[in-house]
Amino acid sequence: MKKTPLALAAVAALFAHAAWALPSADDRVYTADQNSNTVTVINPATNTLVGQIRLGNPRPDVLSPLYKGQINVHGMGFSPDHKTLLVVSNGSNSVTFIDTATNQVKGITYVGRSPHEGFFSADGKEVWVVVRGEDYISVIDPVSFKETRRIQTGVGPGMVQFMPDGKLAFAVSSFTPQVDVIDVKSHQIVKKIDVVSPFSPFLQFTPDYKEMWMTHKDVGKVTRIDTRTLEVTGVIDTGFITNHLSFAKVGGKVLAYVTIGGENVVKVYTTDKEAKLVATIPTGALPHGIWTSDDSSRVYVGLENGDGVEVIDPAKNQVIAHIGGGQAPQALVYLSHVAGADGGTGNLVPRVNSDPLNIRLQATSAGPGDARGFVVSRNLGVIDALEVSLFKLKPQTTYSVYLDGQAAPVARFLTDAKGVANGTAIGPLRELAAPGATQAPAASSRIIVMEGNAVADVARAVLVEAR
């Protein structure tokens, strides 16, 4: 039968929509914001902030013994029908269930020490939350919000996800260099797979579920595991602070998008037998969470130090939009067809935080040549938080952080066995730390890091503010 021009146009439109349809106004992007203790809600059709779900107070307003909100909003998962968003807060040991149509909290479950991520089983009947501060997965009934059992794992489970047939689950670890493969029906571990590093915060399946890819944040690698043979098939050297990853179908090929926090880029790899780097996309400060829209038309990246989300067009491999969000976003997910009848604005508050100030530290001749660091200054109202991250310094050594021109250090930090230190200083610091500031006395100010308790001296500093 001969097709009319109208019919041909309809077929072409249907094909175009199926192959490369842009996000819908009913879709949402969510981020778990660790410092502001919010969930940021973004409309991907317009790349605009809809609002935030406030689960607690911003740091440091969480230290009172009477404080009842969530602390360190960190991990995310969702139900198969997209009706429930799962939010894990590792400071308050909580799992929050949120109705995606109303943005309202339906229930809260408290689990063991420092949970990290959680996900619904393939049939939606169970929620598995990894309790990273201990050695088990908490299994929760998503109707009663009660823990029903525990699955013993290696120390420090980091994340768990399920195969679509509901038979197997894969759990990576943050402290044990193994992957636990779990029989979902019996809740028993059926195999342990050795991997190259003990610190694996994230895993994701390829779209055909033939492989599981996992990140190794500490050594900057990605491991590939065959989900049928349960064997490691490859390890990719990705880069300093390898965080999360996602997949997109581009031009008939599946590509992997990996956030490299220490380089402020997303690296794009083929998923061939030998993965090849095909693109490096510059991003804002410290990319962390990442997720792809259902149709692969967009990839969304949370900026841990940039307090926002950037949007990548995978057809062009470039950032096309930036949306301000909560403080220190960690996990990020994309959910389709979830906005309620009110347009998805119910139970949201306006953005509770302002944009941060990011400062990069570079090595000098006085310290280790590969030393590096980041500083983020965030306004907390009448005071500021100066978050300092130092890397590749001497292990088990004290370092003092100064604003040049001030006699007393802003803070002192002790590095760990790997020469890493992280911490926060609270005070009126933002103007003094601002690069290029012109108001006295900030005109001569810069951040410098001294070894030990030495007084501030740019000539002998091991790290200085990059300019």
C-alpha positions in Angstrom: 0.0 0.0 0.0 1.3 3.4 -1.0 2.0 5.7 2.0 0.7 9.3 1.8 3.1 12.2 2.5 1.3 12.7 5.9 1.9 9.0 6.8 5.5 9.2 5.8 6.0 12.4 7.8 4.4 10.7 10.8 6.8 7.7 10.5 9.8 10.0 10.2 8.7 12.0 13.2 8.2 8.8 15.2 11.7 7.5 14.2 13.3 10.8 15.0 11.6 10.9 18.4 12.7 7.3 19.2 16.2 7.9 18.1 17.0 11.3 19.5 14.1 12.8 21.5 15.0 15.6 23.8 14.1 15.5 27.5 10.4 16.1 28.4 9.1 18.7 30.8 7.8 15.8 32.9 11.3 14.4 33.4 13.5 15.4 36.3 17.2 15.4 37.2 17.9 15.1 40.9 21.2 15.6 42.9 22.0 14.6 46.5 23.6 17.7 48.0 25.9 16.8 50.8 26.7 20.2 52.4 23.3 21.9 52.0 21.4 18.6 52.9 19.0 19.2 50.0 17.8 17.3 46.9 18.1 19.6 43.9 15.3 19.2 41.4 16.0 20.3 37.7 13.7 20.4 34.7 15.9 18.9 31.9 13.6 20.3 29.1 14.5 23.8 30.0 17.7 23.2 32.0 16.4 25.2 34.9 16.2 24.7 38.6 12.7 23.8 39.8 13.6 24.0 43.4 15.0 22.0 46.3 13.7 19.4 48.7 15.0 20.4 52.1 16.0 17.3 54.1 18.1 19.2 56.7 20.0 22.3 57.5 23.2 23.4 55.7 26.6 22.8 57.3 27.7 23.6 60.0 24.2 24.0 61.3 23.8 20.3 62.2 25.8 20.0 65.4 23.1 20.6 68.1 22.0 17.6 70.1 18.4 18.7 69.3 19.0 18.7 65.5 16.5 16.3 63.7 17.2 16.8 60.0 19.3 14.6 57.7 23.1 15.0 57.6 25.4 14.5 54.5 22.7 13.8 51.9 24.8 11.7 49.6 23.4 8.6 47.7 20.4 8.1 45.4 18.4 5.3 43.8 14.8 4.9 42.5 12.0 2.5 42.0 11.4 0.8 38.7 8.2 2.7 38.1 10.0 6.0 38.9 7.4 6.9 41.6 9.8 6.8 44.5 13.2 8.5 44.8 15.6 7.0 47.4 18.0 9.3 49.2 20.8 8.1 51.5 22.3 10.4 54.1 25.5 8.9 55.5 25.8 11.4 58.4 22.5 10.6 60.0 22.4 6.9 58.8 19.1 7.4 57.1 17.2 6.3 54.0 14.6 8.8 52.9 11.7 7.7 50.5 10.4 10.6 48.4 7.2 10.6 46.2 8.5 12.0 42.9 5.0 13.3 41.9 4.7 15.5 45.0 8.3 15.8 46.2 7.0 14.8 49.6 8.8 12.5 52.1 6.9 9.3 52.4 9.0 7.6 55.0 12.5 7.4 56.6 14.4 4.3 57.6 17.4 4.4 59.9 20.1 1.8 59.3 23.7 1.1 60.5 26.7 3.3 60.4 27.4 5.5 57.3 25.2 4.1 54.5 26.4 5.1 51.1 24.1 4.2 48.3 20.8 2.3 47.8 18.7 0.8 45.1 15.4 -0.9 44.5 15.4 -4.6 43.4 14.3 -5.2 39.8 10.7 -6.1 40.9 10.5 -3.1 43.2 9.7 -5.2 46.2 12.9 -4.6 48.2 15.4 -1.8 48.8 19.0 -2.7 49.3 21.1 -0.1 51.1 24.9 -0.7 51.5 26.1 0.1 55.0 29.6 1.3 54.1 30.6 2.0 57.7 30.0 -1.7 58.6 29.9 -4.9 56.5 26.4 -5.6 55.3 23.5 -4.6 53.1 20.3 -3.5 54.8 17.2 -5.0 53.1 14.2 -2.7 53.5 10.5 -3.1 52.8 9.6 0.0 50.7 6.0 -0.2 52.0 6.5 -0.4 55.7 10.0 1.3 55.6 11.3 -1.4 58.0 14.5 -3.3 57.7 13.7 -7.0 57.1 17.1 -8.6 56.9 20.8 -8.0 56.5 23.2 -9.5 53.9 26.7 -10.0 55.1 29.3 -8.6 52.7 33.0 -7.6 52.7 33.9 -4.7 54.9 32.6 -1.3 53.5 30.1 -2.1 50.7 30.0 0.9 48.4 27.1 0.4 46.1 24.7 -2.3 44.8 22.7 -2.7 41.6 20.5 -5.4 40.1 20.4 -7.3 36.9 17.0 -6.7 35.1 15.9 -10.4 35.4 16.1 -10.0 39.2 18.4 -13.0 39.7 21.8 -11.4 40.6 23.0 -8.2 42.3 26.5 -6.8 42.2 27.9 -5.0 45.2 31.2 -3.1 45.1 33.2 -2.1 48.1 35.0 1.0 49.5 37.3 -0.9 51.7 37.7 -4.4 50.3 39.2 -5.1 46.8 36.4 -7.5 45.8 33.0 -7.4 44.2 30.2 -9.5 45.9 27.9 -11.2 43.5 24.6 -12.0 45.3 21.7 -14.3 44.5 18.7 -12.0 45.0 16.2 -14.7 45.9 18.4 -16.4 48.6 20.2 -13.2 49.6 23.4 -15.2 49.6 26.8 -14.3 48.0 27.5 -16.7 45.2 30.9 -15.3 44.1 33.6 -12.8 45.1 35.5 -11.2 42.2 38.9 -9.7 43.0 39.6 -6.2 41.6 42.5 -3.8 41.5 41.6 -1.5 44.4 39.7 -1.4 47.7 38.0 1.9 47.0 35.1 1.6 44.6 32.2 4.0 45.1 30.1 3.4 42.0 29.0 0.8 39.5 26.8 0.9 36.4 25.7 -1.7 33.8 26.1 -1.3 30.0 22.7 -0.8 28.3 22.6 -4.5 27.2 23.6 -5.6 30.8 26.4 -7.7 29.4 29.0 -5.9 31.4 29.3 -4.1 34.8 31.7 -1.2 35.0 33.0 0.1 38.3 35.1 3.1 39.3 38.2 3.0 41.5 38.5 6.5 43.0 41.7 6.0 44.8 43.8 4.7 41.9 42.0 6.4 39.0 40.8 3.3 37.2 37.7 1.6 35.9 37.2 -2.2 36.0 35.0 -4.1 33.5 33.3 -7.3 34.6 31.4 -9.8 32.3 28.0 -10.4 33.9 27.7 -13.9 32.4 31.2 -15.3 33.2 31.6 -13.1 36.3 35.2 -12.4 35.3 37.2 -9.2 35.0 37.6 -8.4 31.3 39.6 -5.2 31.5 40.9 -2.3 33.5 41.1 1.2 32.1 43.5 3.9 33.5 41.1 6.9 33.7 42.6 9.6 35.9 42.9 11.3 39.3 39.7 11.1 41.4 37.6 8.8 39.1 34.1 9.2 40.5 31.0 7.9 38.6 30.2 6.8 35.1 27.3 6.5 32.7 26.6 5.2 29.2 25.1 6.8 26.1 24.2 5.4 22.7 25.7 7.8 20.1 25.7 7.1 16.4 24.8 3.5 16.9 27.6 3.0 19.4 27.6 2.7 23.2 30.1 5.1 24.8 31.1 5.4 28.5 31.2 8.8 30.2 33.5 8.9 33.3 33.7 11.9 35.7 37.4 12.6 36.6 37.2 14.9 39.6 40.8 15.7 39.9 41.1 16.9 36.3 37.7 18.7 36.0 36.8 16.7 32.9 34.5 13.9 31.7 36.4 11.3 29.7 34.6 9.4 26.9 35.5 5.8 26.1 34.4 3.2 23.6 33.0 0.0 25.0 34.8 -2.2 22.5 36.8 -5.1 23.7 39.7 -2.7 24.1 38.3 0.5 25.4 39.7 3.7 23.7 39.6 7.3 24.9 37.7 9.2 22.2 37.0 12.6 23.9 37.8 14.7 26.9 35.1 17.2 27.9 36.1 20.1 30.2 33.6 20.7 33.0 33.3 22.8 36.1 34.9 22.1 39.5 35.2 18.4 40.6 32.6 16.5 38.5 31.1 13.7 40.5 27.7 12.2 39.8 26.6 11.5 36.3 23.5 10.0 34.5 22.2 9.8 31.0 18.7 10.7 29.8 16.6 7.7 28.8 17.0 8.5 25.1 20.8 9.3 25.3 20.3 12.8 24.0 21.8 14.4 27.1 24.3 13.5 29.9 24.0 15.3 33.2 27.0 15.9 35.5 27.0 17.0 39.1 29.8 19.4 40.2 30.9 18.6 43.7 32.9 21.8 44.1 30.8 23.8 41.6 27.5 23.4 43.4 25.5 22.8 40.2 24.9 20.5 37.2 26.3 20.7 33.7 24.6 19.3 30.6 26.6 17.5 28.0 25.3 17.0 24.4 26.9 13.5 23.6 26.5 14.1 19.8 28.9 17.0 20.2 30.8 15.9 23.3 30.5 19.4 24.8 28.8 21.1 27.8 25.8 23.1 26.6 24.2 24.3 29.8 25.0 25.0 33.5 22.3 25.0 36.3 23.1 26.2 39.8 22.1 23.7 42.5 22.8 22.6 46.1 26.1 22.5 47.9 28.5 19.6 47.1 26.2 17.4 44.9 27.2 13.8 45.1 24.9 11.2 43.4 22.8 12.3 40.4 19.9 10.5 38.7 17.6 11.2 35.8 14.0 10.0 36.0 11.5 10.3 33.2 7.8 11.1 33.4 7.7 11.9 37.1 6.4 15.5 37.5 3.0 15.8 39.1 -0.1 17.6 38.0 1.1 20.8 39.6 4.1 20.9 37.2 6.3 19.2 39.8 6.7 22.3 42.0 5.0 21.1 45.1 6.9 20.9 48.4 10.0 22.6 47.0 11.9 25.5 48.4 14.0 28.1 46.5 17.7 27.5 46.3 19.1 27.7 49.8 22.7 28.4 48.8 24.8 30.8 46.7 27.5 29.9 44.1 30.8 28.8 45.6 34.3 30.2 44.9 36.8 27.6 43.6 40.6 27.9 44.1 43.2 25.5 42.7 46.5 25.0 44.5 49.6 24.2 42.6 53.0 22.7 43.7 56.1 24.8 44.2 59.8 23.8 44.1 59.7 23.6 47.9 57.5 20.5 48.1 56.6 17.3 46.2 56.5 18.1 42.5 53.1 16.3 42.0 51.4 17.8 45.0 48.1 19.4 44.4 45.0 20.7 46.1 41.6 22.3 45.9 39.9 25.0 48.0 36.2 25.8 48.0 34.9 28.9 49.7 31.1 28.7 50.5 29.1 31.4 52.1 27.1 30.4 55.1 25.4 33.7 55.9 27.5 35.7 58.3 30.4 33.3 58.0 32.1 31.2 55.3 33.4 27.7 55.1 36.8 27.1 53.5 37.0 23.5 52.4 40.5 22.3 51.8 41.6 19.1 50.0 45.3 18.3 49.7 46.8 15.4 47.8 50.2 13.8 47.2 52.0 15.4 50.1 54.2 13.6 52.7 52.2 11.0 54.6 51.4 11.4 58.3 52.6 15.0 58.2 51.0 18.3 59.4 50.4 21.1 57.0 49.3 24.6 57.8 47.0 26.6 55.5 47.4 30.4 55.6 46.0 33.4 53.9 49.1 35.4 52.9 49.5 38.4 55.2 47.9 36.7 58.2 50.1 35.6 61.1 47.8 32.7 62.2 46.9 29.8 60.0 43.3 29.3 58.9 43.7 25.6 59.7 46.1 22.7 60.1 45.7 19.3 58.7 47.4 15.9 59.2 47.8 13.9 56.0 47.0 10.2 56.0 49.2 7.3 54.9 48.7 8.3 51.2 49.6 12.0 51.8 45.9 13.1 51.6 44.2 15.6 53.9 40.7 17.1 53.9 39.0 19.5 56.2 36.9 22.6 56.7 37.7 26.0 58.3 34.9 28.2 59.4 35.1 32.0 59.6 34.9 35.3 57.6 37.2 34.1 54.8 35.4 34.5 51.5 36.6 38.0 50.5 40.2 37.3 51.6 40.3 34.1 49.5 38.9 35.6 46.4 41.4 35.5 43.4 41.9 39.0 42.0 40.3 40.7 44.9 41.1 44.4 45.0 39.8 45.6 48.4 42.4 45.9 51.2 43.8 43.8 52.7 42.8 41.2 50.2 44.8 42.7 47.4 47.9 40.9 48.5 46.2 37.8 49.8 46.6 34.3 48.5 46.3 30.9 49.9 49.6 29.2 50.8 50.3 25.8 52.4 53.3 25.3 54.7 54.7 22.1 55.9 54.5 21.6 59.7 53.9 24.7 61.8 56.1 27.0 59.8 55.0 30.6 59.5 53.6 31.8 56.3 56.3 32.3 53.6 55.4 32.1 49.9 59.1 31.4 49.1 59.0 28.2 51.2 55.4 27.1 50.7 54.7 23.6 49.3 51.4 24.7 47.6 50.2 28.1 46.5 47.1 29.4 44.9 47.3 29.0 41.2 46.9 32.3 39.2 
